[in-house]
Amino acid sequence: MSIVEPNVLELLEHAESRYTLVVEASKRGRQIVAGSQPLIDAHDMKPLKVAVEEINRDLITYDNPVMDEEQTEQ
């Protein structure tokens, strides 16, 4: 059993790569710190944990600007 829930393998099902996952979680965590409302019941949870839970529940998505640009060029 993993100490951290959800574990990285579960979270990678919701992201293109580990890098994307880290960027997505950190950006969302900063949004929450800046005053954005959490999309889950976040009582006594740190912003990064809230972001990870939101990602795991597919409540937020990440738009990859590089992929979007490549698709428009084709």
A tleap script that builds the chain and sets N, CA, C and O, in Angstrom:
source leaprc.protein.ff14SB
mol = sequence {
  NMET SER ILE VAL GLU PRO ASN VAL LEU GLU
  LEU LEU GLU HIE ALA GLU SER ARG TYR THR
  LEU VAL VAL GLU ALA SER LYS ARG GLY ARG
  GLN ILE VAL ALA GLY SER GLN PRO LEU ILE
  ASP ALA HIE ASP MET LYS PRO LEU LYS VAL
  ALA VAL GLU GLU ILE ASN ARG ASP LEU ILE
  THR TYR ASP ASN PRO VAL MET ASP GLU GLU
  GLN THR GLU CGLN
}
set mol.1.N position { 0.836 -1.179 0.000 }
set mol.1.CA position { 0.000 0.000 0.000 }
set mol.1.C position { 0.879 1.238 0.000 }
set mol.1.O position { 1.883 1.303 0.708 }
set mol.2.N position { 0.494 2.206 -0.791 }
set mol.2.CA position { 1.250 3.440 -0.907 }
set mol.2.C position { 0.961 4.370 0.263 }
set mol.2.O position { -0.164 4.440 0.758 }
set mol.3.N position { 1.987 5.076 0.691 }
set mol.3.CA position { 1.808 6.061 1.756 }
set mol.3.C position { 1.050 7.265 1.216 }
set mol.3.O position { 0.227 7.858 1.914 }
set mol.4.N position { 1.335 7.620 -0.027 }
set mol.4.CA position { 0.699 8.773 -0.654 }
set mol.4.C position { -0.484 8.276 -1.476 }
set mol.4.O position { -0.335 7.399 -2.326 }
set mol.5.N position { -1.627 8.827 -1.224 }
set mol.5.CA position { -2.820 8.472 -1.990 }
set mol.5.C position { -3.349 9.708 -2.691 }
set mol.5.O position { -3.481 10.740 -2.033 }
set mol.6.N position { -3.651 9.681 -3.935 }
set mol.6.CA position { -3.446 8.580 -4.871 }
set mol.6.C position { -1.973 8.478 -5.253 }
set mol.6.O position { -1.230 9.455 -5.162 }
set mol.7.N position { -1.564 7.304 -5.676 }
set mol.7.CA position { -0.149 7.138 -6.024 }
set mol.7.C position { 0.129 7.669 -7.430 }
set mol.7.O position { -0.791 7.952 -8.196 }
set mol.8.N position { 1.397 7.795 -7.745 }
set mol.8.CA position { 1.818 8.397 -9.006 }
set mol.8.C position { 1.290 7.623 -10.207 }
set mol.8.O position { 0.904 8.230 -11.206 }
set mol.9.N position { 1.265 6.319 -10.130 }
set mol.9.CA position { 0.776 5.530 -11.265 }
set mol.9.C position { -0.689 5.824 -11.559 }
set mol.9.O position { -1.088 5.884 -12.722 }
set mol.10.N position { -1.485 6.006 -10.523 }
set mol.10.CA position { -2.895 6.364 -10.730 }
set mol.10.C position { -3.001 7.746 -11.358 }
set mol.10.O position { -3.808 7.960 -12.263 }
set mol.11.N position { -2.192 8.678 -10.881 }
set mol.11.CA position { -2.243 10.043 -11.396 }
set mol.11.C position { -1.767 10.128 -12.842 }
set mol.11.O position { -2.256 10.962 -13.605 }
set mol.12.N position { -0.827 9.282 -13.224 }
set mol.12.CA position { -0.322 9.315 -14.596 }
set mol.12.C position { -1.380 8.903 -15.614 }
set mol.12.O position { -1.219 9.159 -16.807 }
set mol.13.N position { -2.452 8.272 -15.162 }
set mol.13.CA position { -3.565 7.957 -16.059 }
set mol.13.C position { -4.289 9.229 -16.498 }
set mol.13.O position { -5.046 9.213 -17.469 }
set mol.14.N position { -4.052 10.332 -15.779 }
set mol.14.CA position { -4.730 11.595 -16.048 }
set mol.14.C position { -3.798 12.637 -16.659 }
set mol.14.O position { -4.193 13.794 -16.808 }
set mol.15.N position { -2.574 12.256 -17.016 }
set mol.15.CA position { -1.602 13.201 -17.567 }
set mol.15.C position { -0.766 12.511 -18.637 }
set mol.15.O position { -0.654 11.286 -18.663 }
set mol.16.N position { -0.182 13.319 -19.520 }
set mol.16.CA position { 0.639 12.786 -20.603 }
set mol.16.C position { 1.956 12.210 -20.096 }
set mol.16.O position { 2.462 11.229 -20.640 }
set mol.17.N position { 2.511 12.828 -19.047 }
set mol.17.CA position { 3.813 12.408 -18.532 }
set mol.17.C position { 3.951 12.868 -17.086 }
set mol.17.O position { 3.107 13.601 -16.572 }
set mol.18.N position { 5.013 12.434 -16.448 }
set mol.18.CA position { 5.270 12.876 -15.072 }
set mol.18.C position { 5.495 14.379 -15.038 }
set mol.18.O position { 5.034 15.063 -14.124 }
set mol.19.N position { 6.206 14.893 -16.040 }
set mol.19.CA position { 6.461 16.326 -16.110 }
set mol.19.C position { 5.145 17.096 -16.194 }
set mol.19.O position { 4.936 18.057 -15.454 }
set mol.20.N position { 4.276 16.680 -17.079 }
set mol.20.CA position { 2.980 17.341 -17.226 }
set mol.20.C position { 2.196 17.289 -15.925 }
set mol.20.O position { 1.561 18.272 -15.542 }
set mol.21.N position { 2.236 16.169 -15.256 }
set mol.21.CA position { 1.545 16.012 -13.982 }
set mol.21.C position { 2.061 17.004 -12.949 }
set mol.21.O position { 1.272 17.639 -12.250 }
set mol.22.N position { 3.370 17.139 -12.849 }
set mol.22.CA position { 3.966 18.065 -11.884 }
set mol.22.C position { 3.603 19.506 -12.219 }
set mol.22.O position { 3.252 20.283 -11.331 }
set mol.23.N position { 3.687 19.863 -13.493 }
set mol.23.CA position { 3.355 21.226 -13.908 }
set mol.23.C position { 1.887 21.524 -13.629 }
set mol.23.O position { 1.548 22.579 -13.094 }
set mol.24.N position { 1.030 20.594 -13.994 }
set mol.24.CA position { -0.411 20.757 -13.789 }
set mol.24.C position { -0.737 20.932 -12.304 }
set mol.24.O position { -1.493 21.833 -11.940 }
set mol.25.N position { -0.181 20.091 -11.458 }
set mol.25.CA position { -0.454 20.163 -10.019 }
set mol.25.C position { 0.105 21.440 -9.409 }
set mol.25.O position { -0.550 22.064 -8.574 }
set mol.26.N position { 1.298 21.833 -9.813 }
set mol.26.CA position { 1.882 23.036 -9.216 }
set mol.26.C position { 1.143 24.293 -9.646 }
set mol.26.O position { 0.939 25.197 -8.836 }
set mol.27.N position { 0.740 24.364 -10.906 }
set mol.27.CA position { -0.021 25.531 -11.363 }
set mol.27.C position { -1.363 25.627 -10.641 }
set mol.27.O position { -1.774 26.705 -10.211 }
set mol.28.N position { -2.031 24.497 -10.515 }
set mol.28.CA position { -3.328 24.505 -9.825 }
set mol.28.C position { -3.149 24.845 -8.353 }
set mol.28.O position { -3.964 25.576 -7.789 }
set mol.29.N position { -2.107 24.332 -7.724 }
set mol.29.CA position { -1.827 24.660 -6.331 }
set mol.29.C position { -1.604 26.151 -6.144 }
set mol.29.O position { -2.095 26.737 -5.179 }
set mol.30.N position { -0.866 26.771 -7.060 }
set mol.30.CA position { -0.645 28.225 -6.985 }
set mol.30.C position { -1.939 28.995 -7.196 }
set mol.30.O position { -2.147 30.030 -6.562 }
set mol.31.N position { -2.810 28.513 -8.071 }
set mol.31.CA position { -4.106 29.168 -8.265 }
set mol.31.C position { -4.911 29.148 -6.977 }
set mol.31.O position { -5.548 30.140 -6.624 }
set mol.32.N position { -4.886 28.035 -6.281 }
set mol.32.CA position { -5.628 27.907 -5.022 }
set mol.32.C position { -5.044 28.840 -3.974 }
set mol.32.O position { -5.791 29.493 -3.246 }
set mol.33.N position { -3.717 28.913 -3.885 }
set mol.33.CA position { -3.067 29.831 -2.939 }
set mol.33.C position { -3.447 31.273 -3.255 }
set mol.33.O position { -3.626 32.083 -2.345 }
set mol.34.N position { -3.572 31.595 -4.543 }
set mol.34.CA position { -3.907 32.953 -4.963 }
set mol.34.C position { -5.376 33.294 -4.754 }
set mol.34.O position { -5.776 34.438 -4.970 }
set mol.35.N position { -6.192 32.321 -4.335 }
set mol.35.CA position { -7.582 32.617 -4.026 }
set mol.35.C position { -8.620 31.882 -4.841 }
set mol.35.O position { -9.815 32.042 -4.595 }
set mol.36.N position { -8.203 31.084 -5.801 }
set mol.36.CA position { -9.153 30.305 -6.590 }
set mol.36.C position { -9.866 29.296 -5.695 }
set mol.36.O position { -9.257 28.716 -4.796 }
set mol.37.N position { -11.141 29.092 -5.943 }
set mol.37.CA position { -11.925 28.171 -5.130 }
set mol.37.C position { -11.611 26.720 -5.495 }
set mol.37.O position { -11.591 26.372 -6.676 }
set mol.38.N position { -11.368 25.876 -4.502 }
set mol.38.CA position { -11.167 24.450 -4.777 }
set mol.38.C position { -12.435 23.823 -5.353 }
set mol.38.O position { -13.547 24.246 -5.037 }
set mol.39.N position { -12.259 22.828 -6.187 }
set mol.39.CA position { -13.383 22.135 -6.803 }
set mol.39.C position { -13.849 20.941 -5.980 }
set mol.39.O position { -14.785 20.241 -6.366 }
set mol.40.N position { -13.197 20.714 -4.848 }
set mol.40.CA position { -13.568 19.633 -3.938 }
set mol.40.C position { -13.704 20.210 -2.535 }
set mol.40.O position { -13.317 21.353 -2.290 }
set mol.41.N position { -14.248 19.428 -1.621 }
set mol.41.CA position { -14.292 19.832 -0.218 }
set mol.41.C position { -12.868 19.748 0.315 }
set mol.41.O position { -12.337 18.656 0.514 }
set mol.42.N position { -12.257 20.894 0.543 }
set mol.42.CA position { -10.831 20.943 0.859 }
set mol.42.C position { -10.561 21.339 2.299 }
set mol.42.O position { -9.560 21.999 2.578 }
set mol.43.N position { -11.415 20.958 3.199 }
set mol.43.CA position { -11.254 21.328 4.605 }
set mol.43.C position { -9.935 20.781 5.144 }
set mol.43.O position { -9.700 19.573 5.110 }
set mol.44.N position { -9.078 21.668 5.639 }
set mol.44.CA position { -7.780 21.319 6.246 }
set mol.44.C position { -6.842 20.574 5.300 }
set mol.44.O position { -6.041 19.754 5.750 }
set mol.45.N position { -6.927 20.844 4.010 }
set mol.45.CA position { -6.015 20.228 3.043 }
set mol.45.C position { -5.082 21.299 2.492 }
set mol.45.O position { -5.492 22.439 2.277 }
set mol.46.N position { -3.841 20.931 2.269 }
set mol.46.CA position { -2.883 21.848 1.670 }
set mol.46.C position { -3.218 22.019 0.188 }
set mol.46.O position { -3.780 21.113 -0.427 }
set mol.47.N position { -2.874 23.185 -0.396 }
set mol.47.CA position { -3.226 23.459 -1.793 }
set mol.47.C position { -2.735 22.404 -2.783 }
set mol.47.O position { -3.456 22.062 -3.721 }
set mol.48.N position { -1.537 21.888 -2.594 }
set mol.48.CA position { -1.036 20.880 -3.523 }
set mol.48.C position { -1.836 19.587 -3.426 }
set mol.48.O position { -2.096 18.949 -4.446 }
set mol.49.N position { -2.223 19.198 -2.243 }
set mol.49.CA position { -3.047 17.994 -2.062 }
set mol.49.C position { -4.409 18.185 -2.732 }
set mol.49.O position { -4.940 17.258 -3.344 }
set mol.50.N position { -4.967 19.386 -2.614 }
set mol.50.CA position { -6.235 19.692 -3.280 }
set mol.50.C position { -6.060 19.552 -4.792 }
set mol.50.O position { -6.891 18.940 -5.464 }
set mol.51.N position { -4.981 20.119 -5.320 }
set mol.51.CA position { -4.720 20.045 -6.758 }
set mol.51.C position { -4.593 18.597 -7.223 }
set mol.51.O position { -5.140 18.227 -8.262 }
set mol.52.N position { -3.877 17.784 -6.463 }
set mol.52.CA position { -3.702 16.374 -6.820 }
set mol.52.C position { -5.044 15.647 -6.809 }
set mol.52.O position { -5.321 14.845 -7.701 }
set mol.53.N position { -5.865 15.918 -5.823 }
set mol.53.CA position { -7.193 15.285 -5.759 }
set mol.53.C position { -8.055 15.722 -6.939 }
set mol.53.O position { -8.781 14.909 -7.513 }
set mol.54.N position { -7.979 17.003 -7.304 }
set mol.54.CA position { -8.754 17.490 -8.445 }
set mol.54.C position { -8.305 16.803 -9.735 }
set mol.54.O position { -9.132 16.444 -10.574 }
set mol.55.N position { -7.003 16.625 -9.889 }
set mol.55.CA position { -6.480 15.929 -11.069 }
set mol.55.C position { -6.961 14.485 -11.080 }
set mol.55.O position { -7.408 13.983 -12.112 }
set mol.56.N position { -6.872 13.830 -9.953 }
set mol.56.CA position { -7.274 12.425 -9.857 }
set mol.56.C position { -8.757 12.235 -10.166 }
set mol.56.O position { -9.153 11.202 -10.705 }
set mol.57.N position { -9.558 13.208 -9.832 }
set mol.57.CA position { -11.004 13.117 -10.088 }
set mol.57.C position { -11.392 13.678 -11.457 }
set mol.57.O position { -12.579 13.783 -11.764 }
set mol.58.N position { -10.410 14.039 -12.277 }
set mol.58.CA position { -10.649 14.620 -13.609 }
set mol.58.C position { -11.462 15.903 -13.559 }
set mol.58.O position { -12.251 16.172 -14.465 }
set mol.59.N position { -11.281 16.692 -12.517 }
set mol.59.CA position { -11.997 17.953 -12.392 }
set mol.59.C position { -11.273 19.095 -13.088 }
set mol.59.O position { -11.874 20.129 -13.382 }
set mol.60.N position { -9.999 18.914 -13.350 }
set mol.60.CA position { -9.245 19.908 -14.104 }
set mol.60.C position { -8.522 19.199 -15.238 }
set mol.60.O position { -8.208 18.012 -15.146 }
set mol.61.N position { -8.265 19.937 -16.300 }
set mol.61.CA position { -7.554 19.385 -17.439 }
set mol.61.C position { -6.387 20.297 -17.780 }
set mol.61.O position { -6.362 21.466 -17.396 }
set mol.62.N position { -5.436 19.753 -18.494 }
set mol.62.CA position { -4.248 20.490 -18.890 }
set mol.62.C position { -4.238 20.602 -20.399 }
set mol.62.O position { -4.305 19.594 -21.103 }
set mol.63.N position { -4.156 21.827 -20.900 }
set mol.63.CA position { -4.038 22.045 -22.338 }
set mol.63.C position { -2.568 22.213 -22.672 }
set mol.63.O position { -1.905 23.107 -22.146 }
set mol.64.N position { -2.061 21.362 -23.541 }
set mol.64.CA position { -0.667 21.422 -23.942 }
set mol.64.C position { -0.553 22.365 -25.131 }
set mol.64.O position { -0.955 22.002 -26.236 }
set mol.65.N position { -0.010 23.579 -24.930 }
set mol.65.CA position { 0.059 24.542 -26.033 }
set mol.65.C position { 0.932 24.066 -27.189 }
set mol.65.O position { 0.670 24.429 -28.335 }
set mol.66.N position { 1.949 23.275 -26.925 }
set mol.66.CA position { 2.810 22.761 -27.992 }
set mol.66.C position { 2.027 21.797 -28.869 }
set mol.66.O position { 2.103 21.873 -30.096 }
set mol.67.N position { 1.275 20.893 -28.253 }
set mol.67.CA position { 0.470 19.943 -29.021 }
set mol.67.C position { -0.602 20.682 -29.815 }
set mol.67.O position { -0.852 20.341 -30.972 }
set mol.68.N position { -1.242 21.689 -29.216 }
set mol.68.CA position { -2.272 22.452 -29.910 }
set mol.68.C position { -1.682 23.155 -31.130 }
set mol.68.O position { -2.299 23.183 -32.194 }
set mol.69.N position { -0.482 23.723 -30.971 }
set mol.69.CA position { 0.181 24.423 -32.066 }
set mol.69.C position { 0.539 23.462 -33.194 }
set mol.69.O position { 0.367 23.797 -34.366 }
set mol.70.N position { 1.032 22.280 -32.860 }
set mol.70.CA position { 1.393 21.289 -33.869 }
set mol.70.C position { 0.167 20.818 -34.644 }
set mol.70.O position { 0.255 20.573 -35.847 }
set mol.71.N position { -0.954 20.689 -33.981 }
set mol.71.CA position { -2.169 20.230 -34.642 }
set mol.71.C position { -2.705 21.285 -35.600 }
set mol.71.O position { -3.245 20.934 -36.649 }
set mol.72.N position { -2.570 22.575 -35.267 }
set mol.72.CA position { -3.066 23.628 -36.145 }
set mol.72.C position { -2.172 23.800 -37.370 }
set mol.72.O position { -2.634 24.263 -38.413 }
set mol.73.N position { -0.886 23.427 -37.254 }
set mol.73.CA position { 0.030 23.535 -38.384 }
set mol.73.C position { -0.227 22.463 -39.429 }
set mol.73.O position { 0.115 22.662 -40.595 }
set mol.74.N position { -0.807 21.355 -39.062 }
set mol.74.CA position { -1.014 20.246 -40.000 }
set mol.74.C position { -2.170 20.488 -40.868 }
set mol.74.O position { -2.489 19.655 -41.717 }
savepdb mol mol.pdb
quit
